[in-house]
């Protein structure tokens, strides 16, 4: 198992952050390779993601289950890839730092099984923190963007968040969800 926890400071009050975060489809939409999100019920969704590098591209289906909605502070979730020996889970936490500031943290674990588990854990361990931090920063950016310009917010900083994903993120995604490395 590999695990990381990353944080970001959102220029918005905790209730505004919760209004955005409680829609799980919004989480899916900022995942690399997002294609679709099917909402089964208030706790279960199925995400379709297209992942790959170069000529190797494949579509993966991820079943995401929200085990606990405890807003505006906490969300516990688990996930499992259809047809692949990969599953995991995590926790989203939010803490009000002021009337217009909320610290969000995202703790994510990835569990592989089978003969490749040890190898992919060794390779993924240094990449998972970058993936989780990029996701937390993108979530911050999307929340702030949804609220429009806020008094006292640093608009230049929010605008500078890159929409593209760094190469390490693509490699991690490929490695975790779509590639069998020799």
C-alpha positions, 0 to 999 in steps of 0.5 A: 500500500502507498499513501500520501496526504496533501493540503491546499489553502482555498480562498473561500469560506468552509460552507462555500467549499462544501457547496462545491465539494459535495458534488462528487461529479465535480471530483471526477471532472478534474481527473486526468483523462476524464470522459464520463461520470455516472451517478448511481446514487448519492454515495456511488458513482462510476467514472470513465477515464481514458489514460495512457502515454504515447500509443498506449491508451486505454479506457478504465472504469473506476467505481467510487463509493463515498463511505461517509459524507460528514460535511462540511469537514469530512468525506471518506471514500473508497474506489476500485478499478474494474478488471484491474487489481487496484483499489484504495481509498481516502479522506477529504478534510476541510478546516476553516482558517478564517471567514474566507479561507479553508484548508483542505487536505486529501489523504489517498491510499492505493492498494495493488494486489497480485504479482506486480504489487510490490513493483508498482508500489516501489515505482508509485511511492514517489509519484503519488504525493505529486498526483495528490497535490496536483489534484488538491491544487486543481480542486482549489482552483475549481472551487475558487473559479466557481465563486468568481473573484473574491475580495482579498483573493489573489486572482493572479495566483489562482489564474496561474494554476496550470490546467495541463498535467505534468509528465509525472502525473501522466506516468503515475496515472498510466502506471496505476491504472493502465499499464503493466510494466515489464 
